């Protein structure tokens, strides 16, 4: 019998305890420091986001959401649990200051270097604060030597702590006051500002409102304080679509339904190729370049848009096989829509090529307009080749493409895949680079691409003699070799020297040596006379191999011996 009675008593005590905890306590808003006194019980809140200060954490105090219920006009707040920290005001160390007593001590500004709000056992200047009000908000400033001394709410971190600047002021509520009205229902209404969409758009709830009805009959617009959900949030079906929108405020949810019109996405109706080819003269063996051409699309909704980046190009003929005037047909395809255009270009026989030699330059003294250069990685293992897929591709070092001699001179054989660049100066005295397909440019400040388009560069050299090639319109991005992708591209300067990236070096073409013989002296006897004419005639008739004369027979430097060379020698003999 005694055991049963004891059990019933514990159950009764548990019920009484529950009722005590569940009973709401009302606090009223304080807007004047004269309404505060030592011994007052207060709570600190951030009204805009409806948080109240809770228990101590390591370096700050946690925030409790929905643990407090504000009245419709925010003049009072009720608390029905013990997770919100109730503070007792105590007298501070300085005149006009208060100390904030909590369960485990006194709140104080704990640091000048970190945003810390902690508790300690005693009241000192760091635990004594002035309180000033700005409208309904309180500026609480601790008076000690620690400079991060403003007690505020940090919405981004959802904490109450001490700061030197920024963050949000708090509101002070004091124990006492009448019953607080509670939210009974939420009405979702208004009219969406946007009702016409295209498939793939996201629904916009701008214009939709949320209104809270309180138990005292008052209504409050809580649009900016509510938590919203939308279904569907992305409109993926054409036609009339019903969108369900719900808003939740202080644990109460309301919903509404809105009808919007969703159109099928516009499609390309027509395609046109515009612009002028950047290059209209070619050699036999070259391919037509579409640089300079743009593709414009007319959509079914009447809008136009440049879609060059989406175009797949087809050129006929694919490459030039014979010299003369050639009509080129260019076809661009975007989303299965095709546009064609024709252009007239001039094709010439490719000039005779020969081996070229290059030597490394390590300072701006080696930069010269109209001179020719090749680009190698700092270790010499890679060389830049022709533009490929919007980036400069690379070729591996081998005798088939180039060779580095013991003297450091690089030999590039005729027909090598190594690209030879021509350096130039624009009107702004900036360096320009041109490869075999035209001008070269770094493609913007965020892209690694190097493209065939007009560009300008700053070229400098580091202490090791590596070349720093940076596009003038691409910020600090420089050309580097990326081992991961096996390309030379335009990268942030911070990548220079990083693992996987290699510096570049510039090699300048070595000028051909000046002939040591007199022009027109074909047989090399030191005289220009009829004997030299006879030597040329012997070569033309096929009686003598031109190589016997070690290049002296090429009077006009075209690597061919013909009547032009004969006439040139006769003119030298005659003195005309």
C-alpha angles and dihedrals in degrees: 000000000000090000092052091049092050092051091050091050092053090049091050092048090050090053092049091048091050092051091051092051093046095050109105120236118208125221125185127218117260118211101164128056089219088069090064126083140170109280096031117137112226141170126209119224142171101225098189091063097023100237128142127204114261139179128332118274126186098290105354144018125271124239123233117212121201089004088108129051118210125207118246092262094037091239092127141016134204127213121197100177142047100245093093114082113241110207126205114210115232132181115274127222093254131055112272095016133117133207120218111226117198132173095280103034139294127327114242142171100255107188149026094205103041136041097252130160110178141154130251136181099245140047114246134150092282088057095045117086139184117225122211127172129223107189102306097340128092126221106208114191123179113219104216131104095271106101099205089076110134114106105220144147120257108207095187092057096028094229142118112232145133122283139175094216143357126017124099132297119241133233122232120219120189126209112264138058140100134300116305118231115235132213111267102176144352123225118202110204145131126095125279111247089220122048102156119075143162123233108275096032122126117240115251117214093194107135095030115114138198121213123190121212112207128207091252091059097255122131127212131189104238097170094124095042100046126097109237135207128185129195118221096018092177118049109222102158126073120231133040108344126189114218121199113214123187133183127199123200127170090347095308121112131202129178142196138185126229130188120220134177116241118194126203111256116269115257131206112273100176137008128205134185112222137178135046126284110257090221126042101163121073143166126235107277095031123120123230114260120220091201109132094031122111132193119220123193128205110207129209090251091060097255125126128213138175109247101173092129090057096048124113108210129213121183128193119229092032090205136003117258104170135036123249137065111329130191110219122201114208121194124190122191125195122170091344092305114121133207125184135194137173129224133184117225136175120238124196134183110271113255117251110270129211139179114292128206127211134186128201120260121202104182140041088260087081094057115101133164115249091016121126126241142178126208122226133172114256091258092048093236096117135038130194113254132182123322109275127181093347093305132083105257123210138228127211119249113263139135088257092065106022140335132212113217127213088258090058093250113139118219117205110193122218109274093024119154089230111112119232114211128205116217120218143168124233127209090274091056090249121141119254129195127209128186129190090285098048138268121000129215140175106246104235137299098292104035124085090209125119110198142184098259137104112291143154131219146197109221122195138151132234126223091273091055095253116148119245106202111183127175111237091221094043102071113230095337113134136191112263138161113250109206091194094062098024092231139113108237144157111272139169112279090240088071091063107114093005121132111281095021125094132197121241132232131208123225119194123212113258111236115243112258117259111256112257092210132078115262110256093021094119098167093043098235093130094253133096106215146122090295088068090050090053090050090056093047089051090055093047091049090051095245095116133038110239091219088071088074094052096231096313090113093065095086096168093038096241095122089241128101113216143131090293089067091047092053090047092056092046089052090052090050092048092045094237 
